[in-house]
């Protein structure tokens, strides 16, 4: 299993552990773990195979242009000339994320050579590379997909998008994404987050344009001006300039309603925020599947989401849905939840019921193994 940047460590950990628990020999190759990573490998081996030099210099360089350039150069060298004998000897090489298609296609081309080679599998977590917010990082992503023997998607939305992009149905396999659980908060994290003084809406995870944070700010301002009492907690690292949005809140006189915890947060810290929240908001403009949503399900909280991607097909007894890219519709959805504790409680119970119906990592591992078996047979015949 390869996820060079450990982009979805919690997903990788759940799948690898379940595959290993089923009796298979599994290694997860990624970057060195950071203090904010909470995975503890069980039933599989974790190998810090990528970005060793750039990670050592991360503290000195920060995470700006110099750091990203070093990472790109290091990964390109590793993909082009790095040792791959151990990968070539495996039955399957399963890439979870492709961090740099220019380098990825070189690595995959090397793995495809030779009479005996591994079956090559990739999980397309979203049909649009990095949600269309990738710049140079996503250039060439679609062409790399043609080099894999099999592609795993999480649902019909991504499957249909892949067909529309010209991929053959016989290489596509749907393996639903099971719910995930974050590492539990310790007393210090719980104390740092603090208790709500009014119903608390939480926006958590990385902050990117496609996630509609600006829509949530506009909706919140509208509701505050109408006299509704609630807090807005923002927990995660911005990958866009959110200062003007926060200034709008402060300039309107509602800065005291903001709870900001910005930066790369540990899973334990996010767990604390989720436990202290009353409503969790996913005002995304577009999405295929959402790891954040699947991590939030088991908290039994009321949730609001845009009617896009995986959200569009959800039961509204568990999640309140609204039109995407529409701050007024989002405000309408939130108004009822802020005002009515009984409605929040009913949606929370619906979320727990939905989680119970969504399967587990054992089921995901079994489905993934089925893909591997088919792919090994096909790769062996070439």
C-alpha positions as CSV (number, residue, x, y, z in Angstrom):
1,X,0.0,0.0,0.0
2,X,1.4,3.4,-1.0
3,X,0.3,6.8,0.2
4,X,3.6,8.8,-0.1
5,X,2.3,11.9,1.6
6,X,0.1,10.0,4.0
7,X,-2.8,12.1,2.7
8,X,-5.4,9.8,4.2
9,X,-3.6,8.1,7.1
10,X,-6.7,7.1,9.0
11,X,-8.2,5.4,5.8
12,X,-4.9,3.7,5.1
13,X,-4.6,2.4,8.6
14,X,-8.1,1.0,8.7
15,X,-7.8,-0.8,5.5
16,X,-4.2,-2.1,6.1
17,X,-5.1,-3.4,9.6
18,X,-8.2,-5.2,8.3
19,X,-6.2,-6.8,5.4
20,X,-3.5,-7.9,7.8
21,X,-6.0,-9.2,10.3
22,X,-7.4,-11.4,7.4
23,X,-4.0,-13.1,7.2
24,X,-2.3,-11.1,4.4
25,X,1.2,-9.6,4.5
26,X,0.7,-5.8,4.2
27,X,3.1,-2.9,4.3
28,X,2.1,0.7,4.2
29,X,4.8,2.9,2.5
30,X,4.5,6.6,3.3
31,X,6.4,9.5,4.7
32,X,7.8,9.6,8.2
33,X,5.1,10.1,10.7
34,X,4.5,13.5,12.3
35,X,3.4,14.4,15.8
36,X,-0.1,15.1,14.4
37,X,-0.4,11.5,13.0
38,X,-2.3,9.2,15.4
39,X,-2.2,5.9,13.5
40,X,-0.7,2.9,15.4
41,X,0.0,0.1,12.9
42,X,-1.6,-3.2,13.8
43,X,-1.4,-6.4,11.7
44,X,0.7,-4.5,9.1
45,X,4.2,-2.9,8.8
46,X,4.6,0.9,8.4
47,X,7.6,1.9,6.2
48,X,8.7,5.6,6.1
49,X,9.8,5.2,2.5
50,X,9.2,8.7,1.1
51,X,10.2,12.3,1.8
52,X,12.8,11.5,4.4
53,X,15.0,14.5,3.6
54,X,12.2,17.0,3.1
55,X,10.5,15.9,6.3
56,X,13.7,16.4,8.3
57,X,13.9,20.0,6.9
58,X,10.2,20.8,7.3
59,X,10.7,22.6,10.6
60,X,13.4,24.9,9.2
61,X,11.8,25.5,5.8
62,X,8.2,25.8,6.9
63,X,5.6,24.6,4.4
64,X,6.0,27.2,1.7
65,X,7.4,27.1,-1.8
66,X,10.9,25.9,-0.8
67,X,9.5,23.0,1.1
68,X,7.1,22.0,-1.7
69,X,9.8,22.2,-4.3
70,X,12.1,20.0,-2.2
71,X,9.3,17.5,-1.8
72,X,8.6,17.4,-5.5
73,X,12.3,17.0,-6.4
74,X,12.8,14.3,-3.8
75,X,9.7,12.3,-4.9
76,X,10.7,12.7,-8.6
77,X,14.1,11.2,-7.9
78,X,12.6,8.4,-5.8
79,X,10.1,7.5,-8.5
80,X,12.6,7.7,-11.3
81,X,15.7,5.9,-9.9
82,X,14.8,4.7,-6.4
83,X,14.9,1.0,-5.4
84,X,11.8,-0.8,-6.4
85,X,12.9,-4.5,-6.2
86,X,10.7,-5.1,-3.1
87,X,7.7,-3.6,-4.8
88,X,8.2,-5.6,-8.0
89,X,8.2,-8.8,-5.8
90,X,4.8,-8.1,-4.3
91,X,1.6,-9.5,-5.6
92,X,-0.2,-6.1,-5.5
93,X,1.0,-2.5,-5.3
94,X,-2.0,-0.4,-4.3
95,X,-1.6,3.4,-4.5
96,X,-4.0,5.4,-2.4
97,X,-3.0,8.8,-3.6
98,X,-0.9,10.1,-6.4
99,X,1.0,13.1,-5.0
100,X,2.8,14.2,-8.2
101,X,1.6,12.7,-11.5
102,X,4.8,13.6,-13.3
103,X,6.7,11.4,-10.9
104,X,3.9,8.8,-10.3
105,X,3.8,7.8,-14.0
106,X,7.5,7.2,-13.9
107,X,7.2,4.9,-10.9
108,X,4.2,3.0,-12.3
109,X,5.9,2.6,-15.7
110,X,8.9,1.0,-13.9
111,X,6.7,-1.3,-12.0
112,X,4.9,-2.4,-15.2
113,X,8.2,-3.7,-16.7
114,X,9.2,-7.3,-16.6
115,X,7.5,-10.6,-17.1
116,X,6.7,-10.9,-13.4
117,X,5.2,-7.8,-12.1
118,X,2.7,-6.8,-9.4
119,X,-0.9,-6.0,-10.1
120,X,-1.3,-2.3,-10.0
121,X,-4.4,-0.8,-8.2
122,X,-5.3,2.8,-7.4
123,X,-8.1,4.2,-5.3
124,X,-9.8,7.2,-6.9
125,X,-11.0,9.0,-3.8
126,X,-12.4,11.8,-5.9
127,X,-13.0,12.1,-9.6
128,X,-11.4,15.5,-9.8
129,X,-7.8,15.4,-8.6
130,X,-7.5,17.0,-5.2
131,X,-11.1,18.3,-5.7
132,X,-9.9,20.5,-8.6
133,X,-7.8,22.5,-6.2
134,X,-4.4,21.0,-7.0
135,X,-2.7,23.2,-9.6
136,X,0.5,21.6,-10.9
137,X,0.0,18.8,-8.4
138,X,-2.9,17.5,-10.3
139,X,-1.7,18.0,-13.9
140,X,-1.6,14.7,-15.8
141,X,-3.6,12.8,-13.2
142,X,-6.2,11.5,-15.6
143,X,-3.4,10.1,-17.9
144,X,-1.8,8.2,-15.0
145,X,-5.1,6.4,-14.4
146,X,-4.7,4.5,-17.7
147,X,-1.5,2.8,-16.3
148,X,-3.3,0.9,-13.6
149,X,-4.8,-2.5,-13.9
150,X,-7.7,-1.7,-11.6
151,X,-9.3,1.4,-10.1
152,X,-11.3,1.4,-6.9
153,X,-14.0,4.1,-6.3
154,X,-16.1,4.6,-3.2
155,X,-19.5,5.1,-4.9
156,X,-21.7,5.5,-8.0
157,X,-20.9,9.2,-8.3
158,X,-17.2,8.6,-8.8
159,X,-17.9,5.5,-10.9
160,X,-20.1,7.5,-13.3
161,X,-17.5,10.3,-13.5
162,X,-14.8,7.8,-14.4
163,X,-16.9,6.4,-17.2
164,X,-17.6,9.9,-18.5
165,X,-13.8,10.5,-18.6
166,X,-13.4,7.4,-20.8
167,X,-12.3,4.7,-18.4
168,X,-13.3,1.2,-19.1
169,X,-16.0,-0.3,-16.8
170,X,-14.0,-3.6,-16.5
171,X,-11.3,-1.8,-14.6
172,X,-13.6,0.0,-12.2
173,X,-14.7,-1.5,-8.9
174,X,-16.9,0.1,-6.2
175,X,-15.7,-0.5,-2.6
176,X,-17.7,1.7,-0.2
177,X,-15.7,3.8,2.3
178,X,-16.6,2.7,5.8
179,X,-17.0,5.1,8.7
180,X,-13.8,6.0,10.6
181,X,-13.0,6.8,14.2
182,X,-10.5,9.4,15.3
183,X,-8.1,8.9,18.3
184,X,-9.8,9.9,21.5
185,X,-9.1,13.3,23.1
186,X,-7.2,13.5,26.3
187,X,-8.2,15.7,29.2
188,X,-5.8,18.5,28.1
189,X,-7.4,18.6,24.6
190,X,-10.9,18.7,26.1
191,X,-10.0,21.5,28.4
192,X,-8.3,23.5,25.6
193,X,-11.4,23.3,23.4
194,X,-13.7,24.4,26.2
195,X,-17.5,23.9,26.7
196,X,-20.0,25.6,24.5
197,X,-22.0,28.6,25.9
198,X,-24.6,28.3,23.2
199,X,-25.3,25.8,20.4
200,X,-22.0,25.3,18.6
201,X,-21.6,24.8,14.9
202,X,-18.3,23.1,13.9
203,X,-16.4,23.3,10.7
204,X,-13.4,21.0,10.8
205,X,-10.6,19.7,8.7
206,X,-8.5,21.4,6.1
207,X,-10.0,24.6,4.8
208,X,-10.1,24.8,1.0
209,X,-12.2,26.7,-1.5
210,X,-14.3,23.7,-2.5
211,X,-15.4,23.2,1.1
212,X,-17.6,26.3,1.1
213,X,-16.2,28.0,4.3
214,X,-17.2,31.4,2.8
215,X,-20.8,30.2,2.5
216,X,-20.8,29.1,6.2
217,X,-19.5,32.6,7.2
218,X,-22.2,34.3,5.1
219,X,-24.9,32.0,6.5
220,X,-23.7,32.6,10.1
221,X,-23.6,36.3,9.7
222,X,-27.2,36.3,8.4
223,X,-28.4,34.2,11.4
224,X,-26.5,36.3,14.0
225,X,-28.0,39.5,12.5
226,X,-31.4,37.8,12.9
227,X,-30.7,37.4,16.6
228,X,-29.9,33.7,16.8
229,X,-27.5,32.8,19.6
230,X,-24.8,30.2,18.6
231,X,-21.1,29.8,18.3
232,X,-19.0,28.9,15.2
233,X,-16.0,26.8,15.9
234,X,-13.4,26.4,13.1
235,X,-10.8,23.6,13.6
236,X,-8.2,22.9,11.0
237,X,-5.5,24.3,8.7
238,X,-6.4,26.9,6.1
239,X,-5.2,26.3,2.6
240,X,-6.7,29.6,1.5
241,X,-6.7,33.1,2.9
242,X,-9.5,33.1,5.4
243,X,-8.5,36.4,7.1
244,X,-11.0,38.6,5.1
245,X,-13.8,36.2,6.1
246,X,-12.9,36.3,9.8
247,X,-12.6,40.1,9.6
248,X,-16.2,40.3,8.2
249,X,-17.4,38.5,11.3
250,X,-15.4,40.8,13.7
251,X,-16.3,44.0,11.8
252,X,-20.0,43.0,12.2
253,X,-19.6,42.7,15.9
254,X,-19.7,38.9,16.2
255,X,-16.1,38.1,16.8
256,X,-16.9,36.8,20.3
257,X,-18.9,34.1,18.7
258,X,-15.9,32.6,16.9
259,X,-13.8,29.8,18.3
260,X,-10.7,29.4,16.2
261,X,-8.2,26.5,16.4
262,X,-6.3,26.9,13.2
263,X,-3.4,24.7,12.0
264,X,-2.6,21.0,11.6
265,X,-4.4,19.5,14.6
266,X,-4.0,16.1,16.1
267,X,-6.8,13.6,15.8
268,X,-7.3,13.9,19.6
269,X,-7.8,17.7,19.3
270,X,-10.3,17.2,16.5
271,X,-12.1,14.6,18.6
272,X,-12.4,17.1,21.3
273,X,-14.0,19.6,18.9
274,X,-16.4,17.1,17.6
275,X,-17.4,16.1,21.1
276,X,-18.1,19.7,22.1
277,X,-20.1,20.5,19.0
278,X,-23.9,20.5,18.6
279,X,-24.0,20.8,14.8
280,X,-21.4,19.8,12.2
281,X,-21.4,21.7,8.9
282,X,-20.3,20.4,5.5
283,X,-21.2,23.2,3.1
284,X,-19.1,21.8,0.2
285,X,-19.4,23.0,-3.3
286,X,-18.5,19.6,-4.7
287,X,-17.3,16.3,-3.3
288,X,-17.3,12.6,-4.2
289,X,-16.8,11.0,-0.7
290,X,-15.9,12.8,2.5
291,X,-13.6,11.3,5.1
292,X,-14.5,14.1,7.4
293,X,-18.2,13.2,7.3
294,X,-17.4,9.5,7.8
295,X,-15.3,10.4,10.8
296,X,-18.1,12.5,12.3
297,X,-20.9,10.0,12.0
298,X,-20.3,8.1,15.3
299,X,-20.6,11.3,17.4
300,X,-24.3,11.3,17.0
301,X,-24.5,15.0,16.2
302,X,-26.8,16.9,14.0
303,X,-25.2,17.5,10.6
304,X,-25.9,19.8,7.6
305,X,-24.4,19.2,4.2
306,X,-24.8,20.4,0.6
307,X,-26.7,18.2,-1.8
308,X,-23.6,17.1,-3.8
309,X,-21.7,13.9,-4.3
310,X,-22.2,11.3,-1.6
311,X,-24.3,13.7,0.4
312,X,-27.0,13.9,-2.2
313,X,-28.1,10.4,-1.7
314,X,-28.2,10.5,2.1
315,X,-31.4,10.0,4.2
316,X,-32.5,13.4,5.5
317,X,-33.6,11.7,8.7
318,X,-29.9,11.6,9.5
319,X,-28.4,14.7,7.7
320,X,-30.1,18.0,6.8
321,X,-29.4,18.7,3.2
322,X,-29.4,22.1,1.3
323,X,-28.7,23.4,-2.1
324,X,-24.9,23.8,-2.9
325,X,-23.2,27.1,-3.3
326,X,-26.2,28.9,-1.7
327,X,-25.6,30.7,1.6
328,X,-29.3,31.5,2.0
329,X,-30.2,27.8,1.7
330,X,-27.5,26.9,4.2
331,X,-28.8,29.6,6.6
332,X,-32.3,28.1,6.4
333,X,-31.0,24.6,7.1
334,X,-28.9,25.8,10.1
335,X,-31.7,28.0,11.5
336,X,-33.9,25.1,12.4
337,X,-31.1,23.2,14.1
338,X,-29.8,26.2,16.1
339,X,-33.3,26.9,17.3
340,X,-34.5,23.4,18.2
341,X,-32.6,21.0,20.4
342,X,-35.2,18.2,19.7
343,X,-34.5,18.4,16.0
344,X,-30.8,18.2,16.7
345,X,-31.2,15.2,18.8
346,X,-33.4,13.4,16.2
347,X,-30.8,14.0,13.5
348,X,-28.1,12.8,15.8
349,X,-29.9,9.5,16.4
350,X,-30.3,9.2,12.6
351,X,-26.6,9.7,12.1
352,X,-25.8,6.8,14.5
353,X,-28.3,4.6,12.7
354,X,-26.8,5.5,9.4
355,X,-23.3,4.6,10.7
356,X,-24.5,1.2,11.8
357,X,-25.7,0.5,8.3
358,X,-22.5,1.5,6.4
359,X,-20.4,-1.5,7.0
360,X,-16.9,-1.8,8.5
361,X,-13.3,-2.3,7.7
362,X,-13.6,-6.0,7.5
363,X,-16.2,-5.7,4.7
364,X,-14.0,-3.1,2.9
365,X,-11.0,-5.4,3.2
366,X,-13.0,-8.4,1.8
367,X,-14.2,-6.3,-1.2
368,X,-10.7,-5.0,-1.8
369,X,-9.2,-8.5,-1.7
370,X,-11.8,-9.5,-4.4
371,X,-10.4,-6.7,-6.5
372,X,-6.9,-7.8,-5.9
373,X,-7.7,-11.4,-6.9
374,X,-9.3,-10.4,-10.2
375,X,-6.5,-8.0,-10.9
376,X,-3.7,-10.5,-10.2
377,X,-5.3,-12.9,-12.7
378,X,-5.6,-10.2,-15.3
379,X,-2.1,-8.8,-14.8
380,X,-0.7,-12.3,-15.0
381,X,-2.2,-12.9,-18.4
382,X,-0.6,-9.9,-20.0
